Amino acid sequence: MSSMPVLPDARKVIVGVDTHKHVHVAVAIDTWGVRLEDRSFPADRAGYDALIGWAVSLGPLDAFGIEGTGSYGAGLTSAVRRAGHVVIEVNRGDRRARRANGKSDTVDAEAAARSVLAGVSRAVPKSADGAVEMMRQIKVARDTAVKARTSAMITLKQIVVNDH
């Protein structure tokens, strides 16, 4: 009795993203490690949609490896999740190694994708929604109000002291 040969899974796309305040740099590789493309996108809602559309156009998606999912990459992380794709949180690489090998956003984005491919990065980022996130936002608002009140009190005291 002969067995059927096992065919490899279809190649899927893994997108690594190096996030920044104004621009996100993305590199796509496939599950065989072949680099497909790199692009830069604005760090805003339209840019997130464009990045996701570009990634989808390259083939079936496996995952997005995103640096800074809790800071500059938070908006992108949320948009990718809403689009129904997997997000893996990628830690920034070792600074010394990055400087030795040449530092660039494209290199960092590719490293993020390869980190997901190799299974080095497996963390699922926080969802940034629900009761805990609401409490965090309330605390941020309160802390900001307390800081503003303190600053106003100091200013008023300085005005009173300097006028007399």
Residue pairs with C-beta under 8 A, 6 or more apart in sequence:
9 31
10 60
11 30
11 31
11 32
11 34
11 59
12 30
12 31
12 59
12 60
12 61
12 62
13 28
13 29
13 30
13 31
13 36
13 55
13 58
13 59
13 60
13 61
13 62
14 28
14 29
14 30
14 31
14 61
14 62
14 63
14 64
14 65
14 113
14 116
14 117
15 26
15 27
15 28
15 51
15 55
15 61
15 63
15 64
15 65
15 113
16 26
16 27
16 28
16 29
16 64
16 65
16 66
16 90
16 108
16 109
16 110
16 111
16 112
16 113
16 114
16 115
16 116
17 24
17 25
17 26
17 51
17 64
17 65
17 66
17 67
17 73
17 76
17 109
17 112
18 24
18 25
18 26
18 67
18 105
18 106
18 108
18 109
18 112
19 43
19 66
19 67
19 68
19 71
19 72
19 73
19 76
20 43
20 72
20 105
21 43
21 72
22 42
22 43
23 40
23 41
23 42
23 43
23 47
24 40
24 41
24 42
24 43
24 47
24 51
24 72
24 73
24 76
25 38
25 39
25 40
25 105
25 106
25 108
25 109
26 38
26 39
26 40
26 41
26 51
26 54
26 55
26 109
27 35
27 37
27 38
27 106
27 109
27 110
27 112
27 113
28 35
28 36
28 37
28 38
28 54
28 55
28 58
28 113
29 35
29 36
29 110
29 113
29 114
29 117
30 36
30 59
31 62
31 117
33 114
33 117
35 110
36 58
37 54
37 58
38 106
38 109
38 110
39 51
39 54
40 105
41 47
41 48
41 50
41 51
41 54
42 50
43 72
43 75
43 76
44 75
45 75
45 79
48 75
48 76
48 79
48 80
49 79
51 76
52 79
52 80
52 83
52 85
55 61
55 64
55 85
61 85
61 86
62 86
62 116
63 85
63 86
63 87
63 88
63 116
64 80
64 85
64 86
64 87
64 88
65 88
65 90
65 112
65 113
65 115
65 116
65 121
66 73
66 76
66 77
66 80
66 87
66 88
66 89
66 90
66 112
66 125
67 73
67 90
67 91
67 92
67 108
67 112
68 74
68 92
69 77
69 87
69 89
69 125
69 126
70 125
70 126
70 128
74 128
77 87
77 125
77 128
78 128
80 87
81 87
81 127
87 124
87 125
88 116
88 121
88 122
88 123
88 124
88 125
89 121
89 123
89 124
89 125
90 112
90 115
90 116
90 121
91 121
92 108
93 108
93 111
98 107
98 108
101 107
112 121
115 121
127 133
